[in-house]
Amino acid sequence: MTIRVRPCESLADVAAIEGSMPTGHSAYHARRWQRSAEGAVYLLAWCDGLAVGHVLVTRESKYELVRARLGRFPEVNALGVAPAYRRRGVARALMEAAAQIAVSMGSARLGLAVEPDNQPAMALYRALDLRRHPDIDPVDVWTWIDETGAEHEERDRCTYWSWACQPGTG
């Protein structure tokens, strides 16, 4: 299985990731792709012509607590892999590509927040040698849209991790 990771480039890419990882509301993926206007990069993982994973790389943390304690550096958000492609290297490939984006943004560090009960994600982050910051537990506030188009807000306490990125990571 060959995994290729590249930035989302078009509405056709948005439709492809929505087709393989449906959210029920195409604005989810479109909003992430549109963040490129702010300097973010929405990476998609492709396998055999199918979009099978995604991650958003932003220029800095969305958490004030992180910026105050650790400084400003790129952060990943919304890492996801289609169920049929999990545990096959897709998330690792996305994270390695995200690290390269962080380096291209001039940073030697990449951060992320993850819910403490997401054991598969934390196992990946440990395998990649990310560092857990036990004194930083941000609350992630995010929204989702139901089948009627109504927006809902969620709040999740997270753990915070960072990765020392080096040129050539991945």
C-alpha positions as CSV (number, residue, x, y, z in Angstrom):
1,M,0.0,0.0,0.0
2,T,1.5,3.3,-1.0
3,I,0.4,6.4,0.9
4,R,0.9,9.8,-0.6
5,V,0.3,13.0,1.4
6,R,-0.3,16.4,-0.1
7,P,-2.1,19.6,0.6
8,C,-5.8,19.8,-0.3
9,E,-5.8,21.8,-3.5
10,S,-9.4,22.1,-4.8
11,L,-13.1,21.6,-4.2
12,A,-12.6,18.2,-6.0
13,D,-10.2,17.2,-3.2
14,V,-12.7,18.4,-0.6
15,A,-15.4,16.3,-2.3
16,A,-13.0,13.3,-2.3
17,I,-12.3,13.4,1.4
18,E,-16.0,14.0,2.2
19,G,-16.8,11.0,0.0
20,S,-14.5,8.6,1.9
21,M,-14.8,10.2,5.3
22,P,-18.4,11.6,5.3
23,T,-19.2,14.2,8.0
24,G,-22.8,14.6,6.8
25,H,-22.0,18.3,6.1
26,S,-19.4,19.1,3.4
27,A,-18.6,22.4,5.1
28,Y,-16.4,20.5,7.6
29,H,-13.7,19.7,5.1
30,A,-14.2,22.9,3.1
31,R,-13.7,25.1,6.2
32,R,-10.4,23.4,6.9
33,W,-9.2,23.8,3.3
34,Q,-10.3,27.5,3.3
35,R,-8.0,28.1,6.3
36,S,-5.2,28.1,3.8
37,A,-6.0,31.8,3.4
38,E,-4.7,32.2,7.0
39,G,-1.5,30.3,6.2
40,A,-2.8,26.9,7.4
41,V,-2.3,23.7,5.4
42,Y,-5.0,21.0,5.1
43,L,-3.1,17.8,4.3
44,L,-4.9,14.8,2.7
45,A,-3.5,11.2,2.6
46,W,-4.2,9.3,-0.6
47,C,-4.1,5.6,-1.2
48,D,-5.0,4.0,-4.6
49,G,-6.7,7.2,-5.7
50,L,-8.8,7.5,-2.5
51,A,-8.6,10.3,0.1
52,V,-8.2,8.2,3.3
53,G,-7.0,10.7,5.9
54,H,-6.6,14.4,6.8
55,V,-5.0,16.8,9.2
56,L,-4.9,20.6,9.5
57,V,-1.6,22.3,10.2
58,T,-2.0,25.8,11.6
59,R,0.7,28.4,12.1
60,E,0.3,28.5,15.8
61,S,-1.7,26.9,18.7
62,K,-5.3,27.9,19.1
63,Y,-4.9,27.7,22.8
64,E,-3.8,30.8,24.7
65,L,-2.5,28.6,27.5
66,V,-0.1,26.9,25.1
67,R,1.1,30.1,23.5
68,A,1.7,31.7,27.0
69,R,3.7,28.7,28.4
70,L,5.4,27.2,25.3
71,G,5.5,30.0,22.8
72,R,4.2,30.1,19.2
73,F,4.7,27.2,16.9
74,P,2.6,25.2,14.4
75,E,-0.1,22.9,15.6
76,V,-2.1,20.0,14.1
77,N,-5.8,19.7,14.5
78,A,-8.4,17.2,13.3
79,L,-6.2,14.3,12.5
80,G,-8.5,11.6,11.0
81,V,-8.2,8.3,9.1
82,A,-10.9,6.4,7.3
83,P,-11.7,3.3,9.4
84,A,-10.7,0.8,6.8
85,Y,-7.2,2.4,6.6
86,R,-6.4,2.7,10.3
87,R,-3.3,1.1,11.7
88,R,-1.8,0.9,8.2
89,G,0.6,3.9,8.5
90,V,-1.7,6.7,7.3
91,A,-1.7,8.7,10.5
92,R,2.0,8.4,10.8
93,A,2.4,9.6,7.2
94,L,0.2,12.5,7.9
95,M,2.1,13.4,11.1
96,E,5.4,13.2,9.3
97,A,4.1,15.4,6.5
98,A,2.8,17.9,9.1
99,A,6.2,18.0,10.7
100,Q,7.7,18.9,7.3
101,I,5.1,21.7,7.0
102,A,6.1,23.0,10.5
103,V,9.8,23.0,9.4
104,S,8.8,24.9,6.2
105,M,7.0,27.4,8.4
106,G,10.3,28.0,10.1
107,S,9.6,26.0,13.3
108,A,11.5,23.2,15.0
109,R,8.4,22.2,17.0
110,L,4.9,20.9,16.2
111,G,2.1,20.7,18.8
112,L,-1.3,19.0,19.3
113,A,-4.0,18.4,21.8
114,V,-5.7,15.1,22.2
115,E,-8.4,13.7,24.5
116,P,-6.9,11.6,27.2
117,D,-9.1,8.6,26.4
118,N,-7.9,8.4,22.7
119,Q,-5.4,5.6,23.4
120,P,-4.6,4.8,19.7
121,A,-3.6,8.4,19.0
122,M,-1.5,8.6,22.2
123,A,0.2,5.3,21.2
124,L,1.1,6.9,17.9
125,Y,2.4,10.1,19.5
126,R,4.6,8.1,21.9
127,A,5.9,6.0,19.0
128,L,6.8,9.2,17.1
129,D,8.5,10.5,20.3
130,L,6.2,13.4,21.0
131,R,6.6,14.9,24.5
132,R,3.5,15.1,26.8
133,H,3.3,18.4,28.7
134,P,1.6,17.3,32.0
135,D,1.0,20.8,33.2
136,I,-0.9,21.9,30.1
137,D,-4.4,20.5,29.7
138,P,-6.3,22.8,27.3
139,V,-10.0,22.6,26.8
140,D,-10.8,22.1,23.1
141,V,-14.0,23.9,22.0
142,W,-15.3,22.8,18.7
143,T,-18.5,22.7,16.7
144,W,-20.3,20.2,14.6
145,I,-23.3,20.4,12.4
146,D,-26.1,17.8,12.6
147,E,-28.2,16.5,9.7
148,T,-30.7,19.4,10.0
149,G,-27.9,22.0,9.7
150,A,-28.0,23.0,13.4
151,E,-24.6,23.8,14.9
152,H,-23.6,22.3,18.2
153,E,-20.7,23.2,20.5
154,E,-18.6,20.6,22.3
155,R,-15.9,21.1,25.0
156,D,-13.3,18.5,25.6
157,R,-10.4,18.5,28.2
158,C,-7.3,17.5,26.4
159,T,-3.7,16.6,27.0
160,Y,-1.0,18.6,25.2
161,W,1.9,17.1,23.3
162,S,4.8,18.6,21.1
163,W,7.3,17.1,18.7
164,A,10.8,18.4,18.0
165,C,10.8,18.5,14.2
166,Q,14.0,18.4,12.3
167,P,14.6,19.0,8.6
168,G,14.1,15.6,7.0
169,T,11.6,14.4,9.6
170,G,9.6,11.6,8.0
